[in-house]
Amino acid sequence: MKKNLARLYVVAALAAALAITGCNTVKGVGKDIETAGDKTQKAIND
């Protein structure tokens, strides 16, 4: 019983770490796309 609970904790910790990393990656890509869009728009307007 204790082994199963320990495995569950390990799996939950790994899943949480992956979820946090994924969110940061998506957030970073969104910022990069937004920056590229802003620079493109500025180049068109100038």
N, C-alpha and C positions, 0 to 999 in steps of 0.2 A: 504493500500500500504506500509506504513512504517513498519507494523508488518511483512509482507512477506520479506521485505528487511532485517530486523533485524534477522529473522529466517535464511535467506540465509547466513548472516555473521557468525552466530553461527555454522551452518553446515559446512561452509567452514573452519572455525577455527578448528573445531573438526577433520575434514578430514586431514588438514595439520598436526595437532599434531599426529594423527595416522600414517601418512606417514613417518614423521620424526622418530618416535619411531620404526617403522618397519624397516627402513633403518639401524638404529643403531643396531638393534637386528641381522639382517642378516650379517652385517659387523662383529659383535662380534663372531658369529658362524663361519664365514669364517676364522677368525684369530685362533679360537680354533682348527679347523680342520687342518689348516696349521701347527700349533704348534705340534699337535699330530703326523702328518705325518713326520715332521722334527725329532722328538724324536724317532719315529719308525725306520726311516732310519738310524739314528745315532746308535741305538741299533743293527741293522743288520750289519752295517759296523764294529762295534767294536768287 
